[in-house]
Amino acid sequence: NVQQYAQATKEVMQVAAQQIQGYLKESGRNLNVSVDESTGYYVARVVNPETGEVVRSLPSEETLRIARSIDQMRGMLVNQKA
């Protein structure tokens, strides 16, 4: 079942994120994991807790912009065919 698989994947991601977050806190960094609403991708950001600066983002912001652009182009193609 797709829903069960998606839920299991989400739970595995949450556990992995918590473990990584524990490691990063020891090194003076925070990990934020979220879902990008427009693409549905999981996004992990390593943040400097003192400055709030994003040290690393996976996927990168550029990759997310490209994914959004591709989704928009798909939408335009579908609208033109309809």
Summary of the structure (lengths in Angstrom):
residues: 82
radius of gyration: 16.4
end to end distance: 31.6
largest distance: 54.3
contacts: 179
relative contact order: 0.10
helix: 56%
strand: 21%
